[in-house]
């Protein structure tokens, strides 16, 4: 079962993401919203999340990963869909992501290719964008985007 990552999860989460060859930058930042699942022994088995842009209209999908022995079970699609739903609930109208290796997976979820410049323009202050700019990695990445459905906003 997914639960929201807390500061107590960050070391384990970073280690898990490193084994999946995913970015660990700014995991503790308020704009980065992360969820994870643990097995009965407490080991992380899956993660998902997004970073909401400063304008609230754009979200950068991040940290979607499943432990290797659990791949092929539909967990990745479930996790990615969860992150997209939470981003839409937060008010985002467009989802973006970087992925050089998993384009086919993201296309199943309605993503289409875009340019890294378009992603960087939509999310100029996203931590992963800043990291990729500073390291020169931005132009070597592959970018993807898709619209998110408008969600009714409820207040209590």
Secondary structure, 3 states (H helix, E strand, C coil): CCEECCHHHHHHHHHHHHHCCCCCCCCCCCCEEEEEEECCCCCEEEEEEEEECCCCCEEEEEEEEECHHHCCCCHHHHHHHHHHHHHHHCCCCEEEEECCCCHHHHHHCCCEEECHHHHHHHCCCCHHHHHHHHHCCHHHCCEEEEECCCCCCCCC
